[in-house]
Amino acid sequence: DILPSLPGLSNDVRIFGSDWRRMYLEKLRIRYDGVYISKNTYFRKVRDVGNIHMEEPKGHNKKPLVAVTFWRYIRFIPGTSKALVVRSEADPRLVVRALKAFDLRNPAHTGEREREQGSDVQGLRHQQRLSQHMQTGGRGEQPGGISSSSSGGGAPSSSQGGDGRAFLDKATKMPSATLLPNDETVLNREAAKLIQDILVADWRVDGDVVVLHYANSKDAPVFTIEAELQLSHLPRGRFNSRLKWMACKETHLRAANPESCPLTLSNEHFKPFALQRIKAYEVLF
């Protein structure tokens, strides 16, 4: 019997009737094979100037409403404590493409300045550039097909280490999925613009609550956001596919005495997240 030698797992598996498969599916955990998406729609009043050349019909509504729809996205990066957060009104398929192309090692994506980690790293990069120039004849392409002038940028990746680089390498080399029946060049250009709107958040799990902490901007953040989301299941076997808002607060950084200000979680602006599986992400598992 293997259960006595694994006291932590034995307690968990007994909760699920000693069924390992059921424990794997139903035990609360973050899903990495997709993006948690929340669709929010609210109505905004607009001013109706009317038409001076036409008589207003009887019962005319002088306060028309306009429906505004936006989406929130959360993608958890496997092997790290980082998540990608974005709020956008753009086509969801373009945003998913941008989330797939986002590279945590690229300072242009994260908004951080590239920092050198000592003279040894500088010497190694200089040697790699010289080797690249000699082997490719100055065409700007490194051995293995990695272009130093590509839009991905960033330092050469390593498949070793416990900081999730192996997962990031796979995530950035995944084949592009055909999301829209248009020109791929146009789609990639539009998705590249959306990368600038993606924010990097730190996340942790406290029981069944996922806590996200991130700044509102990459360049000059004015406040930080801390969101608490409850992880749960959805019907029809969609395990760990729902994130419900529990609390959200903002902390202004430029105030003399920074204080946290809780937000009112209205049903219109804070709809629950539902996991949408992305086929291109499944190569990670």
Phi and psi in degrees as a GROMACS rama.xvg file:
@    title "Ramachandran Plot"
@    xaxis  label "Phi"
@    yaxis  label "Psi"
@TYPE xy
-84.9112  -19.0977  ILE-2
-63.1957  -41.5775  LEU-3
-61.9232  -27.8649  PRO-4
-80.3436  -10.2635  SER-5
-126.461  78.7362  LEU-6
-61.7479  -37.5233  PRO-7
-65.1338  -47.2009  GLY-8
-71.8241  -32.9525  LEU-9
-63.9359  -39.1343  SER-10
-65.0587  -40.3912  ASN-11
-66.0547  -44.5353  ASP-12
-70.6042  -29.6836  VAL-13
-68.749  -29.5094  ARG-14
-62.1465  -32.2004  ILE-15
-101.662  31.0052  PHE-16
68.6065  32.6749  GLY-17
56.6598  29.4891  SER-18
-107.847  108.696  ASP-19
-66.6403  -38.7341  TRP-20
-65.1157  -42.7429  ARG-21
-63.8272  -38.3881  ARG-22
-63.9051  -41.3799  MET-23
-62.557  -39.6418  TYR-24
-79.0561  -41.7468  LEU-25
-96.0107  -18.0342  GLU-26
-67.7874  136.935  LYS-27
-64.875  127.695  LEU-28
-161.091  157.855  ARG-29
-77.9769  137.771  ILE-30
-94.7856  135.945  ARG-31
-110.604  -2.69865  TYR-32
-92.1851  27.5404  ASP-33
-178.626  -165.68  GLY-34
-125.616  134.469  VAL-35
-81.6143  120.108  TYR-36
-123.372  138.009  ILE-37
-124.789  121.658  SER-38
-98.5389  125.093  LYS-39
-124.066  132.535  ASN-40
-132.277  129.56  THR-41
-138.061  165.61  TYR-42
-110.654  135.82  PHE-43
-120.586  134.064  ARG-44
-77.1474  137.212  LYS-45
-124.38  156.857  VAL-46
-80.8355  130.94  ARG-47
-103.471  109.416  ASP-48
-80.6341  -14.41  VAL-49
73.478  -169.451  GLY-50
-133.157  114.519  ASN-51
-70.0613  -15.4094  ILE-52
-93.1355  -5.20274  HIS-53
-129.463  143.606  MET-54
-79.8623  133.864  GLU-55
-68.1416  131.517  GLU-56
-67.2559  158.014  PRO-57
-66.9125  135.635  LYS-58
79.0535  19.37  GLY-59
-67.2915  134.829  HIS-60
-82.5005  114.573  ASN-61
-86.9234  -2.56163  LYS-62
-128.997  74.5536  LYS-63
-67.6848  158.683  PRO-64
-116.876  145.237  LEU-65
-120.722  129.804  VAL-66
-82.7143  127.598  ALA-67
-114.335  127.167  VAL-68
-121.63  132.211  THR-69
-142.167  163.677  PHE-70
-124.28  146.404  TRP-71
-112.886  143.831  ARG-72
-131.46  142.482  TYR-73
-135.31  121.499  ILE-74
-120.271  119.985  ARG-75
-87.6441  129.96  PHE-76
-88.2541  120.108  ILE-77
-66.1628  145.593  PRO-78
79.9697  2.86859  GLY-79
-136.921  174.629  THR-80
-105.133  28.1523  SER-81
-109.852  149.718  LYS-82
-138.188  151.667  ALA-83
-101.409  127.486  LEU-84
-124.989  135.957  VAL-85
-153.844  144.603  VAL-86
-120.223  124.749  ARG-87
-151.815  152.287  SER-88
-103.316  5.35451  GLU-89
-75.6333  172.059  ALA-90
-57.8035  125.811  ASP-91
-55.7038  -31.2293  PRO-92
-67.8537  -33.0507  ARG-93
-70.8187  -38.119  LEU-94
-66.359  -40.6873  VAL-95
-61.6248  -39.3296  VAL-96
-63.8643  -40.3954  ARG-97
-66.0104  -39.1331  ALA-98
-64.5827  -34.9608  LEU-99
-70.2967  -33.7956  LYS-100
-84.3954  -10.7778  ALA-101
-65.8962  134.953  PHE-102
-122.621  116.503  ASP-103
-66.0589  -19.3681  LEU-104
-87.0883  -6.72921  ARG-105
-95.1346  113.331  ASN-106
-60.0297  -28.1515  PRO-107
-67.4047  -26.1262  ALA-108
-85.6562  -42.8966  HIS-109
-81.5961  -19.0407  THR-110
85.7397  6.13805  GLY-111
-98.8435  149.934  GLU-112
-75.5766  142.391  ARG-113
-71.8091  125.256  GLU-114
-109.031  133.505  ARG-115
-79.9895  141.935  GLU-116
-107.189  37.9902  GLN-117
116.084  167.181  GLY-118
-67.6174  -29.4058  SER-119
-63.5766  -40.8998  ASP-120
-66.7748  -40.499  VAL-121
-63.3803  -43.0719  GLN-122
-64.9363  -37.5087  GLY-123
-65.3732  -42.8956  LEU-124
-66.0741  -38.8822  ARG-125
-63.3658  -41.8362  HIS-126
-65.0246  -37.562  GLN-127
-66.7143  -38.3775  GLN-128
-65.8802  -39.6263  ARG-129
-65.1602  -42.3457  LEU-130
-63.8939  -39.7564  SER-131
-61.9435  -44.0036  GLN-132
-65.0064  -38.483  HIS-133
-73.3618  -37.5982  MET-134
-82.0546  -25.3737  GLN-135
-108.137  0.0225352  THR-136
69.5514  27.899  GLY-137
79.1739  17.2729  GLY-138
-82.5254  -2.14661  ARG-139
77.7229  25.7894  GLY-140
-125.924  131.536  GLU-141
-85.1917  160.568  GLN-142
-59.2053  140.72  PRO-143
95.392  2.10839  GLY-144
84.6079  13.0926  GLY-145
-94.1477  118.032  ILE-146
-87.1082  130.028  SER-147
-74.7417  -15.6341  SER-148
-105.362  14.2784  SER-149
-73.8264  162.834  SER-150
-69.1608  -18.8309  SER-151
-65.9953  -44.6165  GLY-152
64.7522  -167.602  GLY-153
89.1001  172.67  GLY-154
-77.4107  157.31  ALA-155
-58.389  140.044  PRO-156
-85.989  158.951  SER-157
-123.548  139.342  SER-158
-90.5952  5.10366  SER-159
-115.28  167.624  GLN-160
105.669  157.557  GLY-161
-101.264  18.0094  GLY-162
-99.3534  14.6048  ASP-163
85.5385  11.885  GLY-164
-66.2046  -34.7052  ARG-165
-62.0695  -40.4336  ALA-166
-66.5382  -39.9118  PHE-167
-66.3551  -36.3747  LEU-168
-60.1075  -45.5788  ASP-169
-65.8564  -37.7709  LYS-170
-66.2386  -35.383  ALA-171
-85.1861  -11.2493  THR-172
-107.601  10.7929  LYS-173
-67.7736  143.365  MET-174
-64.868  142.083  PRO-175
-69.135  133.011  SER-176
-90.3271  143.62  ALA-177
-79.3178  100.022  THR-178
-95.2816  -33.5982  LEU-179
-130.525  143.89  LEU-180
-81.4161  45.7794  PRO-181
-121.787  -174.261  ASN-182
-65.6852  130.825  ASP-183
-63.6254  -34.1848  GLU-184
-63.8132  -42.3654  THR-185
-65.2384  -42.308  VAL-186
-64.4275  -43.1093  LEU-187
-65.0388  -35.2988  ASN-188
-68.0066  -41.2313  ARG-189
-67.6937  -38.8687  GLU-190
-66.7408  -34.7583  ALA-191
-63.0607  -33.6561  ALA-192
-66.2043  -35.8433  LYS-193
-72.7115  -19.7707  LEU-194
-59.6237  -33.1311  ILE-195
-66.9371  -18.2579  GLN-196
-91.0414  -8.23125  ASP-197
-81.587  130.684  ILE-198
-107.808  149.396  LEU-199
-100.338  126.769  VAL-200
-118.9  150.392  ALA-201
-92.9462  139.804  ASP-202
-136.252  153.937  TRP-203
-147.967  162.031  ARG-204
-114.945  129.092  VAL-205
-123.845  92.2601  ASP-206
70.6169  -117.274  GLY-207
-103.826  14.5822  ASP-208
-112.24  128.96  VAL-209
-99.6037  125.478  VAL-210
-108.033  123.429  VAL-211
-111.57  138.936  LEU-212
-136.561  122.686  HIS-213
-157.149  162.919  TYR-214
-90.7103  158.527  ALA-215
-81.3546  -7.80434  ASN-216
-153.431  155.402  SER-217
-83.3393  -41.5889  LYS-218
-79.4864  -62.3354  ASP-219
-132.965  80.4382  ALA-220
-64.4706  137.802  PRO-221
-98.3211  -34.6701  VAL-222
-149.208  161.956  PHE-223
-108.423  154.723  THR-224
-121.616  133.326  ILE-225
-123.082  115.811  GLU-226
-115.219  138.999  ALA-227
-115.39  122.001  GLU-228
-124.974  133.565  LEU-229
-90.0936  127.512  GLN-230
-90.25  131.355  LEU-231
-153.333  -177.133  SER-232
-99.6019  162.576  HIS-233
-114.688  159.686  LEU-234
-62.4362  168.263  PRO-235
64.1786  38.0637  ARG-236
74.3611  18.8308  GLY-237
-91.4555  82.5226  ARG-238
-77.8898  142.247  PHE-239
53.5817  40.0809  ASN-240
-113.41  9.27169  SER-241
-131.06  133.787  ARG-242
-124.646  115.56  LEU-243
-106.673  136.078  LYS-244
-64.8944  128.784  TRP-245
-111.268  -40.5971  MET-246
-161.393  154.104  ALA-247
-153.924  133.089  CYS-248
-140.931  151.048  LYS-249
-114.766  143.009  GLU-250
-123.934  112.458  THR-251
-76.6771  129.082  HIS-252
-85.1207  -24.0272  LEU-253
-94.2444  1.82029  ARG-254
-77.2889  153.779  ALA-255
-61.2348  -43.6149  ALA-256
-123.749  90.7372  ASN-257
-58.1425  128.864  PRO-258
-131.836  147.728  GLU-259
-80.8732  135.162  SER-260
-118.752  110.795  CYS-261
-70.0736  145.059  PRO-262
-100.276  148.684  LEU-263
-81.1381  120.302  THR-264
-86.7839  86.7993  LEU-265
-76.9388  156.13  SER-266
-70.1647  -22.0064  ASN-267
-80.7956  -39.1286  GLU-268
-100.3  -8.64974  HIS-269
-134.188  63.2488  PHE-270
-73.866  151.626  LYS-271
-63.0672  155.188  PRO-272
-89.4645  144.949  PHE-273
-127.663  136.139  ALA-274
-72.2705  128.137  LEU-275
-112.371  112.302  GLN-276
-68.7568  135.636  ARG-277
-113.509  121.001  ILE-278
-60.7014  -35.5084  LYS-279
-67.0298  -23.5798  ALA-280
-79.2542  -17.974  TYR-281
-71.5293  -12.1867  GLU-282
-70.1309  -11.7704  VAL-283
-76.3368  -13.6021  LEU-284
